[in-house]
Amino acid sequence: MLSRQDWRENNVEVKEYLKQTDGIKHHIDLLRIESQQLKLQSQSVQGVQYGEHISSPNKNTEAPFVRCLLRKQEVDDQIKREEDYLSTLKMEISTAIDELPCIDERIVLRARYINSSSWDEIANQLNYSLRSTHRIHAQALQHFVIPK
């Protein structure tokens, strides 16, 4: 039998594992915003600079919009890698959820951590109160085994 402290530590560890997807989704969203900003920058016209031009032998002669497009491509590639990792992680989590013995526990964890449903949506889906839904969630966290 687990002590109350061990029980809490296990639940925190499992929650951190399951919530990884939220952090990755947020990171992907931020990268998409950056990609959109770079696209807009690449389409904007640079102002003309009047004044003395002193040439430097090391000066970058590449047009600013080209640098924006190259950076946008790097960001888009990173988005693709993050989406691939997120997909793999969701499949791993989903497989681990399938190992739970209780169907209600599987439904709660899948709805919360794979589908990002709110507690109200999950409670309505199961026709349970919020309190019962949270109780099932706590039990599911206890039974969940983090894949190695």
For each residue, the residues with C-beta under 8 A, 3 or more apart:
1:
2: 6 7 10
3: 6 7
4: 7 8
5: 8 9
6: 2 3 9 10
7: 2 3 4 10 11 142
8: 4 5 11 12
9: 5 6 12 13
10: 2 6 7 13 14 141 142
11: 7 8 14 15 138 141 142
12: 8 9 15 16
13: 9 10 16 17 146
14: 10 11 17 18 141 144 146
15: 11 12 18 19 141
16: 12 13 19 20
17: 13 14 20 93 146
18: 14 15 21 93 109 112 113 144
19: 15 16 22 23 113
20: 16 17 23 24 89
21: 18 24 25 86 89 90 93 113 114 116
22: 19 25 26 116
23: 19 20 26 27
24: 20 21 27 28 82 85 86 89
25: 21 22 28 29 86 116
26: 22 23 29 30
27: 23 24 30 31 82
28: 24 25 31 32 79 82 83 86
29: 25 26 32 33
30: 26 27 33 34
31: 27 28 34 35 75 78 79 82
32: 28 29 35 36 79
33: 29 30 36 37
34: 30 31 37 38 75
35: 31 32 38 39 72 75 76 79
36: 32 33 39 40
37: 33 34 40 41
38: 34 35 41 42 68 69 71 72 75
39: 35 36 42 43 68 72
40: 36 37 43 44
41: 37 38 44 64 65 68
42: 38 39 65 68 69 72
43: 39 40 65
44: 40 41 65
45:
46: 63 64 65
47:
48:
49:
50:
51:
52:
53:
54:
55: 59
56: 59
57:
58:
59: 55 56
60: 67
61:
62: 66 67
63: 46 66 67
64: 41 46 67 68
65: 41 42 43 44 46 68 69
66: 62 63 69 70
67: 60 62 63 64 70 71
68: 38 39 41 42 64 65 71 72
69: 38 42 65 66 72 73
70: 66 67 73 74
71: 38 67 68 74 75
72: 35 38 39 42 68 69 75 76
73: 69 70 76 77
74: 70 71 77 78
75: 31 34 35 38 71 72 78 79
76: 35 72 73 79 80
77: 73 74 80 81
78: 31 74 75 81 82
79: 28 31 32 35 75 76 82 83
80: 76 77 83 84
81: 77 78 84 85
82: 24 27 28 31 78 79 85 86
83: 28 79 80 86 87
84: 80 81 87 88
85: 24 81 82 88 89
86: 21 24 25 28 82 83 89 90
87: 83 84 90 91
88: 84 85 91 92
89: 20 21 24 85 86 92 93
90: 21 86 87 93 94 114
91: 87 88 94 95
92: 88 89 95 96 147
93: 17 18 21 89 90 96 97 113 114
94: 90 91 97 98 110 114
95: 91 92 98 99 147
96: 92 93 99 144 145 146 147
97: 93 94 100 106 109 110 113 114 144
98: 94 95 106
99: 95 96 145
100: 97 105 106 109 140 143 144
101: 105 143
102: 105 106 136 139 140 143
103: 106 107
104: 107 108 126 136
105: 100 101 102 108 109 136 137 139 140 143
106: 97 98 100 102 103 109 110 140
107: 103 104 110 111 122 125 126
108: 104 105 111 112 122 126 133 136 137 140
109: 18 97 100 105 106 112 113 114 137 140 144
110: 94 97 106 107 113 114 115
111: 107 108 114 115 117 121 122 125
112: 18 108 109 115 116 117 119 122 137
113: 18 19 21 93 97 109 110 116
114: 21 90 93 94 97 109 110 111
115: 110 111 112
116: 21 22 25 112 113
117: 111 112 121 122 125
118: 121 122
119: 112 122 123 130 133 134
120: 123 124 130
121: 111 117 118 124 125
122: 107 108 111 112 117 118 119 125 126 133
123: 119 120 126 127 128 129 130 132 133
124: 120 121 127
125: 107 111 117 121 122
126: 104 107 108 122 123 132 133 136
127: 123 124
128: 123 132 133 136
129: 123 132 133
130: 119 120 123 133 134
131: 134 135
132: 123 126 128 129 135 136
133: 108 119 122 123 126 128 129 130 136 137
134: 119 130 131 137 138
135: 131 132 138 139
136: 102 104 105 108 126 128 132 133 139 140
137: 105 108 109 112 133 134 140 141
138: 11 134 135 141 142
139: 102 105 135 136 142 143
140: 100 102 105 106 108 109 136 137 143 144
141: 10 11 14 15 137 138 144
142: 7 10 11 138 139
143: 100 101 102 105 139 140
144: 14 18 96 97 100 109 140 141
145: 96 99
146: 13 14 17 96
147: 92 95 96
148:
